[in-house]
């Protein structure tokens, strides 16, 4: 079973050495995953890396622009999330 520390190293490597902005767990793709948001120095984009909490394998990598992040935040707020 993958630990959060191992998942973080995988996430940082996949996020091209960016600084971790936030992390957490959730259910994505029918599995429990660690979720890491990375920000590269000099960039406003956020790279989200999802790592399977059991296997340590990367499930998904997505890059969000500031506009994408604002839309996601608004949707979360509308659904009662902070």
N, C-alpha and C positions, 0 to 999 in steps of 0.2 A: 504494500500500500504506500502510495506517495505521501510524503509529508508536505506541509505548506512551504517549508524552506526549500525542499527539492523543487517543488512546483515553481517557486519564485525564481530560482536559478534558471529553470527552463524558460519561464516567461521573460526574464531579462535578456536571455540569449536570443530569443525569438524577436523580442522588441528592439533588437539592434543596440543593446546597451543603454537604452533610455533610463530615465529615473522613474521609479515606481511612484505613481500618483495615488493609487488606492488599490485595495485588494478585497477579496471576499469570496464566499462560496455561494453556489446556487445549483440549480438543476437545468442543464442544457443538453440537448441531444440525447435524452434518456439516460443521463449519467450525472453524478455529482461532480462538479468541476470547481477548481480554483479559478478565479477571474482576476486578472491583473491589468490595470490601466497604466501604460507607459507613455512618457512624454520625452521626446528627444530634445536636447538643448537647441534652442533657436527655432523650434517648430511649435506651432499651436495645435497641430494634429495630435490625437491620442490614439495609440495602438492598443487595442484590447486583445489580450491573449487568454484563451480558455484552455486550462490544462486538466485532464481527467484526474480526479483526486485518487482514484484507485490504481491506475496504470502509470500515471506520470506522463502520458502522451499528450501532445498538443491536439486539441479538438478543433480549434478555430482561431484564426487571427484576422482581425478587422481593423481598419484605420478609419477614424472618425475625424471630420473637419470640425471646427468650432460651430458651424451651422448644424451639422449632424448632432453634436453634443447638446445644443440648445433644444432641438426637437425632441431628443430622448429625455432630457430633463423635464420638459413641458409635459410629455406623455406620462412620465413617472409621477409627476405632481398631480395630474388629472386622475391617476389611479390611486391616489392616496399615499404614495411613497415619498420619502424625503430625498 
